[in-house]
Amino acid sequence: MKAIMVVGTTSHAGKSMLVTALCRMLSRRGWRVAPFKGQNMALNAYVSATGAEIGYAQAVQAWAAGVTPQAEMNPILLKPQGDQTSQVILKGRAVGHTTAENYYSQYFEVGWQAIQESLARLSQEFGLLICEGAGSPAEINLKHRDLTNMRVAMHLQAPTILIADIDRGGVFAHIVGTLELLEPEERALIKGIVINKFRGQRSILQPGIDWLQERTGIPVIGVIPWIDEAFPAEDSLSLLERHPVKSNADLTIAVIRLPRISNFTDFDALEAEDSVTVKYLSPKDPLGYPDAVILPGTKTTIADLLILQRTGMAEAIQSYAGAGGTVLGICGGFQLMGQMLADPEGIEGQEGRYQGLGLIPLRTVITAQKVARQRTVSSKFPQEGLPVVGYEIHQGRTQLVTTAEGEAPTQSFLPIFDDRSLGVVDDSQSVWGTYLHGMFDNGPWRRAWLNRLRQQRGLTSLPTGIANYRDQRDAMLDTLAKTIESYVDLDPILS
């Protein structure tokens, strides 16, 4: 089984980016490539064609390799939901919840079995696996139950790249310390070192590189500069590094950065619009007067609702909507906008009934059964007949609240798509709520939605006859691969 492993000295060192670039680079060289991450902890998820839930980063890596995302590429996905508790997704299906303390005893053996089975399955279809680690491979307190770093590398006997983030400082200590803490047989697999996020002249760094290579006996195969390009991230820490202000932007869209925000990859397509500034606001920040407010997905809807209410953001959004502002809720954000949320079984950890923002006459009940599926629908708003492709991931059943006469208030809220269960919009097209992730990836629909905001500002409409975001993303992946290839020498790894 041919494989390359990428591990990092820290979280957020650039592992996902490098694996993505390698998938595109090596697929171009004629390899039949697949990405792999044994265990991922992330709230950004994607649903495969078979309804399997995997980390969104692994889906992007699959697209970079030119193949279809599948469950085996990320056999274990942990979705944190607060209080050191996570939902466990095994081979694409939710199988339960566990605490950090109990995870090792409950899921280690079954998890390692799933990883080995997935690797075997992928090896039958692909000629080369590009594997990604998680966090650091040298966490002493966690190594005995680490399912995704050197255990996988040892199992595959994969030549391994160690990548480090120089921007946070201490890069040489991070690299040397990581190598010192590996077992000798693990260290022997490290065939190359990559320094990432470098800002400056290579000549100034060269003495340190020379020292590092002499000290470790491992070649530094690349120094990657800071790449100021939006890239799908695994956790919300990356949102703190984004600098969204654009001098030529006409619209500002505020996304509320909920404490347990999920699937914020929904907004990558919006961020790629030159005329749009996407601004992420903490619930403690002043709302201001954006052109639209988006309530994103969240892993724990009720807990985040209580945060909005406690910080005053809930009242600010209600006042904004009452004044005619545009508010859009996606998935958990859709549930937040209703009149009532109930979790009778305490699935999210907050048992009981709670009053929502009251922007849409909805009642949502959190249920154990998860909906995870791809969808292809046709729009009714903001423009009728546009094809829209996306996916659902949610636990909860939502319905419009009926009137005293038992009739749904359809005169005020209308379906956005030809499947009413996916969401509704009010008759002024100011209040939107949907369960469909990936809407903005559909270029014509995104532009039609933005044009309504532009019309309110007296701006001319943007053309809607454009390609979907996947084409733009593919071009970005090409650019990423070309950039990385110019700074990284793979010969020591491929040899």
C-alpha positions in Angstrom: 0.0 0.0 0.0 1.7 3.2 -1.2 1.2 6.2 1.1 2.6 9.5 2.2 1.9 10.8 5.7 1.7 14.5 6.7 2.0 15.3 10.4 2.4 18.7 12.1 4.2 20.1 15.1 1.0 21.8 16.2 -2.6 22.2 15.3 -3.2 24.6 12.4 0.3 24.1 11.1 -0.8 23.6 7.5 -1.4 19.8 7.3 -4.8 20.0 5.5 -3.4 22.6 3.0 -0.3 20.5 2.2 -2.3 17.3 1.8 -4.7 19.1 -0.5 -1.9 20.4 -2.6 -0.2 17.0 -2.7 -3.5 15.4 -3.9 -3.7 17.7 -6.8 0.1 17.7 -7.6 0.4 13.9 -7.6 -2.9 13.3 -9.4 -1.5 15.5 -12.2 1.6 13.3 -12.3 -0.6 10.3 -13.1 -1.3 8.8 -9.7 -4.7 7.5 -8.7 -4.8 9.4 -5.4 -7.1 9.5 -2.4 -6.8 11.5 0.8 -7.1 9.9 4.2 -7.5 11.1 7.8 -8.2 8.4 10.3 -9.7 10.5 13.0 -10.9 14.1 12.6 -12.3 16.4 15.2 -14.3 19.1 13.3 -17.6 20.8 13.0 -17.2 21.4 9.3 -18.7 18.3 7.7 -19.8 17.2 4.2 -22.3 14.5 3.1 -21.2 12.1 0.5 -23.4 10.7 -2.3 -24.2 7.7 -0.1 -25.2 10.0 2.8 -22.0 9.4 4.7 -20.8 12.3 6.9 -17.0 13.1 6.7 -14.8 16.1 7.5 -15.2 18.8 4.9 -11.5 19.1 4.5 -11.3 15.5 3.3 -14.1 16.3 0.8 -12.0 19.2 -0.5 -8.9 16.9 -0.7 -10.9 14.4 -2.7 -12.0 17.1 -5.1 -8.3 18.1 -5.4 -7.4 14.5 -6.3 -10.3 14.5 -8.8 -12.2 11.7 -7.1 -15.5 11.4 -5.3 -15.5 11.9 -1.5 -16.4 8.7 0.4 -16.7 7.6 4.0 -13.4 5.6 4.1 -11.4 8.8 3.6 -12.4 9.8 7.1 -13.6 6.8 9.1 -13.8 8.6 12.4 -15.3 12.1 12.8 -15.7 13.6 16.2 -18.1 16.6 16.4 -17.6 18.5 19.7 -20.8 19.8 21.3 -19.5 21.3 24.6 -18.8 20.0 28.1 -16.0 17.8 26.7 -18.6 15.7 24.9 -18.5 14.8 21.2 -20.8 13.0 18.8 -19.0 10.0 17.2 -19.4 9.5 13.5 -18.0 6.1 12.5 -17.7 5.3 8.8 -20.0 8.1 8.0 -22.8 7.3 10.5 -23.6 8.7 13.9 -23.1 5.9 16.5 -23.3 7.7 19.8 -21.8 10.4 22.1 -18.8 10.1 24.4 -16.8 12.2 26.7 -13.1 12.8 26.3 -12.5 10.7 29.4 -14.5 7.7 28.0 -13.5 7.9 24.4 -10.5 5.7 24.7 -12.3 2.8 26.5 -15.4 3.0 24.3 -14.1 3.6 20.8 -10.3 3.0 20.5 -10.5 -0.7 19.5 -13.5 -0.3 17.2 -12.0 2.9 15.8 -8.7 1.3 14.9 -10.6 -1.5 13.3 -12.5 1.0 11.2 -9.3 2.7 10.2 -7.6 -0.5 9.1 -10.7 -1.6 7.1 -11.0 1.8 5.4 -7.3 1.8 4.5 -7.7 -1.7 3.0 -10.7 -0.6 1.1 -9.0 2.5 -0.3 -5.9 0.5 -1.3 -8.1 -1.6 -3.6 -9.2 1.4 -5.6 -6.3 3.9 -5.4 -2.6 3.7 -6.1 -1.5 6.2 -3.5 -2.9 7.5 -0.3 -2.1 11.0 1.1 -2.7 10.7 4.8 -3.1 13.6 7.3 -2.4 13.5 11.0 -4.1 15.6 13.6 -2.7 18.1 16.1 0.8 16.9 17.1 2.1 13.3 16.9 4.1 14.0 20.1 1.4 14.7 22.7 2.8 12.4 25.5 -0.5 12.2 27.4 -2.4 11.2 24.3 0.0 9.0 22.3 -1.3 5.7 23.8 -4.7 6.5 22.2 -3.6 8.4 19.1 -5.4 6.9 16.1 -4.4 9.3 13.4 -0.7 10.2 13.5 2.2 7.9 13.7 0.1 4.8 14.4 -1.2 5.1 10.9 2.2 6.0 9.5 3.7 2.9 11.2 0.9 0.7 9.9 1.5 1.9 6.4 5.3 2.3 6.7 4.6 5.6 5.0 7.4 8.2 4.4 6.3 11.1 6.5 6.5 14.9 6.2 6.6 17.0 9.3 5.2 20.5 8.8 5.7 23.4 11.2 4.2 26.9 11.4 6.9 29.5 11.6 4.5 32.4 12.0 3.6 31.6 15.6 7.3 31.6 16.6 9.6 28.9 18.0 9.6 26.8 14.8 13.0 25.2 15.4 12.1 24.3 18.9 8.8 22.9 17.7 10.5 20.7 15.1 13.4 19.4 17.3 11.1 18.9 20.2 8.6 16.9 18.2 11.4 14.7 16.7 12.9 14.1 20.2 9.5 12.9 21.6 8.9 10.4 18.8 9.9 6.8 19.2 13.0 5.8 17.2 11.0 3.7 14.7 8.5 6.6 14.3 11.3 9.2 13.9 12.9 7.0 11.2 9.7 7.5 9.0 10.2 11.3 9.0 11.8 11.8 5.6 11.3 15.6 5.1 10.5 18.8 7.0 8.4 21.7 5.7 8.3 25.1 7.2 5.0 26.9 6.6 3.7 30.5 6.7 7.1 32.1 6.2 7.1 35.9 5.8 10.6 37.2 4.8 13.7 36.5 2.8 14.8 32.8 2.5 18.4 33.9 2.8 17.8 35.1 6.3 16.3 31.8 7.3 18.9 29.6 5.6 21.4 29.5 8.5 18.6 28.0 10.7 17.7 25.5 8.0 21.4 24.4 7.7 21.6 24.0 11.4 18.3 22.0 11.5 19.3 19.6 8.8 22.7 19.0 10.4 21.1 18.5 13.8 18.3 16.1 12.7 19.8 14.5 9.6 16.4 15.2 7.9 16.2 17.4 4.8 14.1 20.6 4.8 12.2 19.9 1.6 10.3 23.1 1.5 9.7 26.6 2.9 6.2 27.7 2.0 5.4 31.5 2.2 2.3 32.9 3.8 -0.5 32.1 1.4 -3.2 34.8 1.8 -5.9 32.7 0.2 -9.2 31.5 1.8 -8.9 27.8 2.3 -11.5 25.5 3.8 -10.6 25.1 7.5 -11.4 22.5 10.0 -12.1 24.6 13.1 -13.3 28.1 13.9 -9.9 29.3 15.1 -9.1 30.0 11.5 -11.9 32.6 11.4 -9.8 34.8 13.8 -7.1 35.0 11.2 -9.3 36.2 8.3 -9.1 39.8 7.3 -12.2 40.3 5.2 -12.3 44.0 4.5 -12.2 44.7 0.8 -11.8 48.2 -0.5 -14.1 47.6 -3.5 -16.8 45.8 -1.6 -20.4 47.1 -2.0 -22.1 44.8 0.6 -21.2 43.8 4.1 -22.7 40.5 5.4 -22.4 39.7 9.1 -22.1 36.1 10.1 -22.6 35.5 13.8 -19.7 33.4 15.1 -21.6 31.2 17.4 -19.5 29.4 20.1 -20.2 26.1 18.4 -20.4 27.3 14.8 -20.4 24.5 12.2 -20.2 24.3 8.5 -19.0 27.8 8.1 -17.5 26.6 4.8 -21.0 27.6 3.6 -19.6 31.1 3.3 -16.5 30.4 1.2 -18.4 31.3 -2.0 -19.6 34.6 -0.5 -16.0 35.4 0.6 -14.9 34.8 -2.9 -17.2 37.5 -4.2 -15.2 40.7 -4.8 -18.2 42.9 -4.1 -18.9 41.3 -0.7 -17.2 41.6 2.7 -18.0 38.7 5.0 -17.6 39.9 8.6 -17.6 37.3 11.5 -19.1 38.8 14.7 -18.9 37.4 18.2 -22.2 37.4 20.1 -20.6 40.0 22.3 -19.8 42.4 19.4 -22.1 45.2 18.4 -24.3 44.1 15.4 -24.1 47.4 13.5 -25.9 47.9 10.2 -24.8 45.2 7.8 -26.6 44.5 4.6 -27.6 41.1 5.9 -27.1 39.0 9.0 -26.5 35.2 8.7 -27.1 32.8 11.6 -24.9 29.8 10.6 -25.1 26.1 11.6 -24.3 25.1 15.1 -23.7 21.7 16.8 -25.6 22.7 19.9 -28.5 25.0 18.9 -30.0 25.5 22.3 -26.8 26.3 24.1 -25.9 28.9 21.4 -29.4 30.3 21.6 -28.9 30.9 25.3 -25.6 32.7 24.5 -27.3 35.0 22.0 -30.0 35.8 24.6 -27.5 36.4 27.4 -25.2 38.7 25.4 -28.0 40.8 23.9 -27.3 39.7 20.4 -30.7 38.0 20.2 -32.4 41.3 20.9 -30.1 43.1 18.4 -31.0 40.7 15.7 -34.7 40.9 16.5 -34.5 44.7 16.3 -32.5 44.5 13.1 -35.1 42.2 11.5 -38.0 44.4 12.8 -36.5 47.4 11.0 -36.5 45.5 7.7 -33.1 44.0 7.8 -32.3 40.8 6.0 -31.7 37.8 8.2 -30.8 34.3 6.9 -30.6 31.2 9.1 -28.9 28.0 7.9 -29.5 24.6 9.6 -29.1 25.3 13.4 -29.4 29.0 12.6 -32.8 28.2 10.9 -33.9 26.4 14.1 -32.8 29.4 16.2 -35.1 31.7 14.3 -38.2 29.8 15.3 -40.6 30.4 18.1 -39.7 27.3 20.1 -37.0 24.7 20.4 -37.4 21.5 22.4 -34.9 18.8 23.3 -37.1 16.4 25.4 -34.3 13.7 25.5 -31.4 16.1 26.3 -29.6 15.0 23.1 -27.7 18.3 22.9 -27.2 18.2 26.7 -29.9 20.9 27.3 -33.1 19.1 28.1 -36.3 21.2 28.0 -38.2 23.7 25.9 -36.8 27.1 24.9 -38.1 30.3 23.3 -36.4 31.0 20.0 -35.9 34.4 18.3 -39.4 34.3 17.0 -38.6 35.5 13.5 -40.3 32.6 11.8 -43.3 30.7 13.1 -41.5 27.5 13.6 -41.4 24.7 16.2 -38.3 22.5 16.3 -37.9 19.2 18.2 -34.4 17.8 18.5 -34.4 14.1 17.7 -31.9 11.3 17.9 -32.2 10.4 14.3 -29.9 12.4 12.1 -30.7 13.6 8.6 -27.7 13.5 6.3 -28.2 13.5 2.6 -27.4 15.3 -0.6 -30.2 17.3 -2.3 -30.9 18.6 -5.8 -33.8 21.1 -5.9 -35.3 24.0 -7.8 -35.6 27.4 -6.4 -38.8 29.5 -6.0 -37.0 32.5 -4.4 -35.3 34.8 -5.0 -35.7 33.7 -8.6 -37.8 30.8 -9.7 -36.5 27.8 -11.5 -32.8 28.0 -10.6 -31.2 24.5 -10.0 -29.7 24.3 -6.5 -27.5 21.5 -5.2 -26.6 21.1 -1.5 -26.8 18.8 1.4 -28.6 18.4 4.8 -27.0 17.5 8.1 -29.3 18.1 11.1 -30.9 16.5 14.1 -34.3 18.0 14.6 -37.7 18.1 12.9 -39.1 21.5 12.1 -42.6 22.6 11.2 -44.5 25.8 10.7 -46.6 26.6 13.7 -50.3 26.3 12.9 -52.9 28.9 13.6 -55.9 28.5 16.0 -57.9 27.2 13.0 -55.2 24.6 12.3 -53.9 26.1 9.1 -50.2 26.9 8.5 -49.6 30.6 7.9 -48.6 30.0 4.3 -49.7 33.6 3.3 -46.6 35.1 5.1 -44.0 32.4 4.6 -43.4 30.6 1.4 -41.0 27.8 0.4 -37.6 28.8 -0.9 -37.3 25.6 -2.9 -39.7 23.1 -4.5 -39.3 21.0 -1.3 -40.9 23.0 1.5 -39.1 21.0 4.2 -35.9 22.7 3.2 -36.9 26.2 4.3 -39.1 29.2 4.0 -38.9 33.0 3.3 -41.3 35.7 4.2 -43.3 37.6 1.6 -40.9 40.6 1.7 -37.9 38.3 1.2 -36.2 39.7 4.3 -36.4 36.7 6.6 -34.9 33.4 5.3 -34.5 30.1 6.9 -33.2 26.8 5.4 -31.7 23.4 6.2 -29.7 23.4 2.9 -26.0 23.7 3.2 -24.0 24.7 0.2 -26.6 27.1 -1.3 -24.1 29.8 -2.0 -22.0 27.4 -4.0 -24.6 27.7 -6.7 -23.5 30.7 -8.6 -26.8 31.9 -10.2 -28.7 31.4 -7.0 -26.1 33.3 -4.9 -26.0 36.2 -7.3 -29.8 36.4 -7.4 -29.8 36.5 -3.6 -27.1 39.2 -3.5 -28.8 41.2 -6.2 -31.8 41.7 -3.9 -29.5 43.2 -1.3 -27.9 45.4 -4.0 -31.3 46.6 -5.2 -32.0 47.8 -1.6 -28.8 49.8 -1.8 -29.6 51.2 -5.2 -26.8 49.3 -6.8 -26.8 47.7 -10.2 -27.4 44.0 -10.4 -24.5 41.5 -10.9 -24.8 39.1 -13.8 -26.3 35.8 -12.8 -25.1 33.7 -15.7 -22.0 32.5 -13.9 -20.5 29.2 -13.0 -20.9 27.5 -9.7 -18.4 27.9 -7.0 -16.9 24.5 -7.5 -15.3 25.7 -10.7 -13.8 28.7 -8.9 -12.7 26.3 -6.1 -11.1 24.0 -8.7 -9.1 26.9 -10.1 -8.0 27.8 -6.5 -6.8 24.3 -6.0 -4.8 24.5 -9.2 -3.2 27.7 -8.0 -2.5 26.2 -4.6 -0.9 23.1 -6.1 1.3 25.2 -8.4 2.4 27.5 -5.6 3.2 24.6 -3.2 5.0 22.7 -6.0 7.3 25.7 -6.6 8.4 25.6 -2.9 8.4 21.9 -2.0 10.8 19.2 -3.3 9.0 15.9 -3.2 12.0 13.8 -4.5 13.1 12.7 -1.0 9.6 11.5 -0.3 8.8 9.9 -3.6 12.1 8.1 -3.8 
